[in-house]
Amino acid sequence: MKTNTITGPDETWLPPAGRWLATLHEMKIDTDKVRLIFRMTRQEGLTQDYMAGKTFKRERYKFLLNDLIAWLGSKRVQALCDHATLPFENLKELLGEAAVIEIELVDRGQDQKFRNIKSIKSCHQKVNVPAGGIDLSSLGLKWN
C-alpha cells in the first residue's frame, strides 16, 4: 500500500479540513500541467503555517479556468489572457494574491488522508460558480 505520510518533522503539508485564508506562494509550471501552491499562515483554527497545492493538467484546462474565475473574476482572468489564450507563464502575475481555499480530507486508504483543495474563492467578494461550471465559450477563451 502506498502512503503519503510525511517523513521527518515537517507536517506543513497536512492542513486540517476547512476554509482558510491563503496566499499563492509558489507556482510550478511544466509543459503539460501547472501546480499552484498556497500558504496558509497562522489564523483562528490553525496553530501553525500550512501549505497546500492543486495541480491542473493542460488537457483539462476548464477546471483551472473555473477556479481562476471563482477566485479572481472573469474580467481579471481575461486580462491575464494573450489574444484569447491563457499561457501558464501569465499566471506568475498571481504570486502573492490572497484567496480562500477549501481543504477537504479524502480517504484513499492511506495512513494520512489526502488533502484536496476543493475550491479556490475570492476573499474580497462572494462568488458563486454554477454546479455545471462556467460557460467558457461566453468568455471567448482558448488554451495556449
C-alpha positions as CSV (number, residue, x, y, z in Angstrom):
1,M,0.0,0.0,0.0
2,K,1.3,3.4,-0.9
3,T,1.4,6.1,1.8
4,N,1.5,9.9,1.8
5,T,2.8,10.0,5.3
6,I,5.3,12.8,5.8
7,T,8.7,11.6,6.8
8,G,10.5,13.8,9.3
9,P,9.2,16.7,11.4
10,D,7.6,18.7,8.5
11,E,3.9,18.5,8.7
12,T,3.2,21.7,6.9
13,W,1.6,19.7,4.1
14,L,-1.1,18.3,6.4
15,P,-3.5,21.1,6.9
16,P,-6.9,20.5,8.6
17,A,-10.1,20.4,6.6
18,G,-11.9,23.7,6.4
19,R,-11.9,27.1,4.6
20,W,-8.7,29.0,5.1
21,L,-7.3,32.4,4.1
22,A,-4.2,31.7,1.9
23,T,-1.8,33.4,-0.5
24,L,-0.4,31.9,-3.7
25,H,3.1,31.2,-2.6
26,E,4.7,29.3,-5.5
27,M,3.9,28.0,-8.9
28,K,5.4,25.0,-10.7
29,I,5.0,25.1,-14.4
30,D,5.5,22.1,-16.6
31,T,4.7,21.6,-20.3
32,D,1.5,19.7,-19.6
33,K,0.5,21.0,-16.2
34,V,0.7,23.8,-13.6
35,R,0.7,23.4,-9.8
36,L,-0.5,26.3,-7.7
37,I,0.9,26.2,-4.1
38,F,-0.8,28.1,-1.4
39,R,0.5,29.1,2.1
40,M,-1.9,29.4,5.0
41,T,-0.4,31.4,7.8
42,R,-1.5,31.1,11.4
43,Q,-5.1,32.2,11.9
44,E,-8.0,31.2,14.0
45,G,-8.2,27.4,13.9
46,L,-4.6,27.0,12.6
47,T,-1.8,26.6,15.2
48,Q,1.0,26.7,12.6
49,D,1.6,27.6,8.9
50,Y,0.5,25.1,6.3
51,M,1.0,24.6,2.6
52,A,-1.5,23.1,0.1
53,G,-1.2,22.6,-3.7
54,K,-3.5,21.9,-6.6
55,T,-2.4,20.6,-9.9
56,F,-4.2,21.4,-13.2
57,K,-3.4,19.4,-16.4
58,R,-3.4,21.2,-19.7
59,E,-5.9,18.9,-21.4
60,R,-8.4,19.6,-18.6
61,Y,-7.9,23.4,-18.6
62,K,-11.6,24.0,-17.9
63,F,-11.0,23.2,-14.2
64,L,-8.2,25.8,-14.0
65,L,-10.4,28.4,-15.6
66,N,-13.3,27.7,-13.4
67,D,-11.2,28.0,-10.3
68,L,-9.5,31.2,-11.6
69,I,-12.8,32.8,-12.4
70,A,-14.3,31.9,-9.0
71,W,-11.1,33.3,-7.4
72,L,-10.4,36.4,-9.5
73,G,-13.5,37.1,-11.6
74,S,-13.9,36.8,-15.3
75,K,-12.5,40.3,-16.1
76,R,-9.3,39.6,-14.2
77,V,-8.9,36.2,-16.0
78,Q,-9.5,37.9,-19.4
79,A,-6.8,40.4,-18.5
80,L,-4.3,37.5,-18.0
81,C,-5.0,36.2,-21.5
82,D,-2.9,36.9,-24.5
83,H,-5.0,37.0,-27.7
84,A,-7.8,34.8,-26.2
85,T,-5.3,32.2,-24.8
86,L,-4.2,31.8,-21.3
87,P,-0.5,30.9,-21.2
88,F,0.7,29.3,-18.0
89,E,3.5,31.9,-17.8
90,N,1.0,34.7,-17.3
91,L,-0.2,33.0,-14.1
92,K,3.0,34.2,-12.4
93,E,1.4,37.6,-12.0
94,L,-0.8,36.0,-9.3
95,L,2.0,35.2,-6.9
96,G,1.2,36.8,-3.5
97,E,-2.5,37.0,-4.4
98,A,-4.9,36.2,-1.5
99,A,-7.6,33.6,-1.7
100,V,-9.9,31.5,0.4
101,I,-9.2,27.8,-0.2
102,E,-11.4,25.0,1.0
103,I,-9.5,21.9,2.1
104,E,-11.2,18.5,2.2
105,L,-9.8,15.3,3.6
106,V,-10.2,12.3,1.2
107,D,-9.8,8.8,2.4
108,R,-7.8,6.8,-0.2
109,G,-6.7,4.0,2.2
110,Q,-3.5,5.8,3.2
111,D,-2.2,6.4,6.7
112,Q,-2.9,10.1,6.3
113,K,-6.0,11.3,4.4
114,F,-5.3,13.1,1.1
115,R,-5.6,16.9,1.4
116,N,-7.6,18.1,-1.6
117,I,-8.2,21.8,-2.4
118,K,-11.9,21.5,-3.2
119,S,-12.2,25.2,-4.2
120,I,-10.4,28.4,-4.6
121,K,-12.5,31.5,-3.9
122,S,-12.2,35.2,-3.7
123,C,-11.5,36.6,-0.2
124,H,-12.9,40.0,-1.3
125,Q,-16.4,39.2,-2.6
126,K,-18.8,36.3,-2.7
127,V,-18.5,34.4,-6.0
128,N,-21.0,31.7,-6.9
129,V,-20.0,29.2,-9.6
130,P,-22.9,27.2,-11.1
131,A,-22.9,23.5,-10.4
132,G,-22.1,22.7,-14.1
133,G,-19.2,25.1,-14.1
134,I,-18.9,28.3,-16.1
135,D,-19.7,28.5,-19.8
136,L,-16.2,29.3,-21.1
137,S,-17.4,30.0,-24.6
138,S,-19.0,33.2,-23.3
139,L,-15.5,34.4,-22.3
140,G,-14.0,33.6,-25.7
141,L,-11.0,31.9,-24.1
142,K,-8.9,29.2,-25.6
143,W,-5.9,27.3,-24.2
144,N,-2.4,28.0,-25.3
